[in-house]
Structure formats: structure tokens, C-alpha cells
Amino acid sequence: MKTLWTDQGGEYVNAVLKNYWVENGIALELTVPHTPEQNGVAEHLNRRILDKGCTLLKDVNAPDFFWADAFATAVYVINRTVSSSAGDTMPYEAFFGRRPDVSGMRVWFSDVFVHHLKNLGSKKLGEQGHCIKFLGYPHNSSGYRTYNPVSHKVDVIHAPIFHEEACPCPSATFKSSVSKPDDNDKPAAAGVPPE
């Protein structure tokens, strides 16, 4: 980072951070408070994330309580999309110095089928798997974040079978209290793509 633009809010303008900016050669440029038009680039990016996140939610009629997953996926996609303002590079590429692998990108909130693990007691002639929803990409591991509408749990799955064109899963009800057994993967901040 070479320059930080801020609206003089206390979170960036204080004695501790002033020393940090100076020590790291970061210029601090202050805008007039309450004038987002003076910070056009950040405001444009925020609007882009908002538009994409809302579009993901509304396009598949997902419940609004999945907003964090929709917005995290929007940031994930933006960071892997070519930007003409950055010389036809991707934010991910600019940050890590290499092109990202986008072969694992999937349609958000699509149905996925997951096989039951044999050690969990599934019977040979019984149900061999279940249908869940794709929520996005975990921050600190490979795989896919998924939501099970029956158990109402969010989990990371390694190799689900995606059904992106059709919706083979029966209609499910959603409840807003989603259980997250292992929620150590946080959404990435815009402009700093997760590796």
C-alpha cells in the first residue's frame, strides 16, 4: 500500500497508526468527512460488492440471512475478474503475482450432492448421499462451503457433485439460526484476495 485515503475517522487517524504510516512509507490523505464522492475508488468497489452480493441473493431467491456468504462470494469473484483499470489484470494476480486457478468456480447457491461417508453408518441399499446448497469458498482451506437445509448446518465439503443447471433437490425450508460447527473461515476483504 502506498496511500491511504480516509475521511478523518478515528480508526485511521491516531498517534499509534500515524507512526505506522510513517515507518512503512504510507502516505495518509484525508478527505472531507461525510463526502464519499471524494473517495470514489473505494465507494465504487463497495457499490460493486453490494450489487453483486444482492444479485446473488435475489437471483436464486436465497434467504437474506445468507447475505454474508453471498457478499464473500462476490468479493471472491471480483478478485478473480480482469479489471481494465488495473491494466487488464486481476486483483488476485496483482496481489500474489500469479494468475488464480478459476477452474473450481461454481454457480452460487446451486444444488450439490454429497455422498455419505461409509464410516457414518450408511447402509448398502439405503440412501447413499444427500442434497445440500453451495455457499461459497472457504478462506483457509480448499473445498466448498455448503449448507445442509435438513440439519441447518454449514460445513466445508471436499468433492461434492454439482447440479448447476437444474435443481434436483426437493424444496427445503430454511431457518435463520444456522449452526456452524467449524466457522474459522471468514469472508475475505475486498482487494485482498484469499490464497
C-alpha positions in Angstrom: 0.0 0.0 0.0 1.3 3.4 -0.9 -1.5 5.7 0.0 -4.5 5.5 2.4 -7.4 7.8 1.8 -9.7 8.3 4.8 -12.5 10.6 5.9 -10.6 11.6 9.1 -12.3 8.9 11.1 -10.5 7.9 14.3 -9.9 4.4 13.2 -7.1 5.5 10.9 -6.1 8.9 12.3 -4.5 8.4 15.7 -1.0 8.6 17.2 -0.3 4.8 17.0 -1.3 4.5 13.4 0.5 7.8 12.4 3.8 6.2 13.5 2.9 3.0 11.5 2.2 5.0 8.3 5.4 6.9 8.6 7.5 3.8 9.4 6.1 2.0 6.4 6.2 4.9 3.9 2.5 5.0 3.5 1.0 8.4 2.7 -2.2 9.4 4.6 -4.5 11.6 2.6 -7.6 13.0 4.3 -10.9 13.8 2.7 -13.7 15.9 4.0 -15.9 13.9 6.4 -19.2 12.7 5.1 -18.2 13.1 1.4 -18.0 9.6 -0.1 -17.7 11.2 -3.6 -14.1 12.2 -2.6 -13.2 8.6 -2.2 -14.5 7.4 -5.5 -12.5 4.2 -6.0 -13.4 2.7 -2.6 -17.0 3.8 -2.9 -17.2 2.3 -6.4 -15.8 -1.0 -5.1 -18.2 -1.0 -2.1 -21.1 -0.4 -4.5 -19.8 -3.2 -6.8 -19.7 -5.7 -3.9 -23.2 -4.6 -2.8 -24.6 -5.0 -6.3 -23.1 -8.4 -6.9 -24.0 -9.7 -3.4 -27.6 -8.6 -3.7 -27.8 -10.1 -7.2 -26.5 -13.4 -6.0 -29.2 -13.5 -3.2 -32.1 -12.4 -5.4 -31.2 -14.4 -8.5 -31.7 -17.7 -6.6 -34.3 -16.5 -4.1 -31.9 -17.3 -1.2 -33.0 -16.1 2.2 -31.4 -12.8 3.3 -29.6 -14.4 6.2 -27.2 -15.8 3.7 -26.0 -12.3 2.9 -22.5 -12.8 4.3 -21.9 -15.8 2.1 -23.3 -14.0 -0.9 -21.1 -11.0 -0.3 -18.0 -13.1 0.4 -18.6 -15.0 -2.9 -19.0 -11.6 -4.7 -15.6 -10.5 -3.3 -14.1 -13.8 -4.3 -15.3 -13.4 -7.9 -14.3 -9.7 -8.1 -10.8 -10.6 -7.0 -10.6 -13.1 -9.9 -12.1 -10.9 -12.6 -10.0 -8.9 -15.0 -10.0 -5.2 -14.3 -9.4 -2.8 -17.1 -8.4 0.0 -14.6 -5.6 -2.3 -13.3 -4.1 -2.9 -16.8 -6.2 -6.0 -17.6 -5.0 -7.9 -14.5 -7.0 -9.4 -11.7 -6.7 -8.1 -8.1 -5.6 -11.7 -7.1 -2.9 -11.6 -9.7 -1.7 -8.1 -8.7 -1.5 -9.2 -5.0 0.1 -12.7 -5.4 2.0 -12.2 -8.7 0.3 -15.1 -10.5 -3.0 -15.9 -12.2 -5.6 -17.7 -10.0 -7.0 -21.1 -10.8 -10.6 -20.4 -11.5 -11.5 -24.0 -12.6 -13.2 -24.6 -9.3 -15.6 -21.7 -9.5 -19.3 -22.7 -9.3 -22.8 -21.2 -9.5 -23.6 -19.8 -6.1 -26.4 -21.5 -4.1 -26.6 -24.3 -6.6 -27.6 -27.8 -5.5 -24.8 -30.2 -4.7 -24.9 -33.9 -3.9 -22.6 -35.3 -1.2 -22.0 -39.0 -0.7 -22.4 -40.3 2.8 -19.2 -41.5 4.3 -19.2 -45.2 4.9 -18.0 -44.9 8.4 -21.1 -42.9 9.3 -23.3 -45.9 9.1 -24.9 -45.6 5.7 -26.3 -49.0 4.5 -25.6 -50.5 1.2 -29.1 -50.3 -0.1 -30.0 -47.2 1.8 -29.6 -43.6 0.9 -26.1 -43.0 -0.4 -26.0 -39.2 -0.1 -27.9 -36.0 0.4 -28.5 -32.8 -1.4 -27.2 -29.5 0.0 -26.6 -25.9 -1.2 -23.3 -24.4 -2.3 -22.5 -21.2 -0.2 -19.0 -20.2 -1.4 -15.3 -20.8 -0.9 -13.6 -21.3 2.5 -10.9 -18.8 3.3 -8.3 -21.0 4.8 -8.8 -24.4 3.0 -9.7 -26.0 -0.2 -13.2 -27.3 -0.8 -16.6 -25.7 -0.8 -18.7 -24.1 1.9 -22.1 -25.8 1.9 -25.4 -25.5 3.7 -27.5 -28.5 4.6 -31.2 -27.4 4.6 -32.2 -30.5 6.6 -29.7 -30.2 9.5 -29.3 -26.5 9.1 -25.5 -26.8 9.3 -22.7 -25.1 7.3 -19.7 -27.2 6.5 -16.8 -27.4 4.2 -17.0 -30.3 1.7 -14.1 -31.6 -0.4 -15.7 -33.1 -3.6 -19.4 -32.6 -4.0 -21.2 -33.3 -7.2 -22.6 -30.0 -8.6 -26.0 -29.7 -10.2 -25.8 -26.2 -11.6 -28.2 -26.3 -14.5 -31.2 -27.9 -12.7 -32.5 -28.1 -9.2 -32.8 -31.8 -8.5 -33.0 -31.3 -4.7 -36.5 -31.2 -3.2 -37.6 -27.9 -1.9 -36.2 -27.2 1.5 -37.1 -24.9 4.3 -34.5 -22.5 5.7 -34.2 -21.3 9.2 -32.2 -18.3 10.2 -30.3 -19.9 13.1 -27.6 -21.7 11.1 -25.3 -23.9 13.0 -21.7 -23.5 12.1 -19.6 -26.4 13.5 -16.3 -25.0 12.2 -16.6 -21.4 11.2 -12.9 -20.4 11.2 -13.1 -19.3 7.5 -14.0 -15.6 7.4 -15.0 -13.7 4.3 -12.1 -12.0 2.5 -11.8 -8.3 2.5 -12.3 -6.7 -0.9 -9.0 -6.0 -2.7 -7.1 -8.6 -0.6 -7.9 -11.9 -2.2 -7.6 -15.1 -0.1 -5.0 -17.5 -1.4 
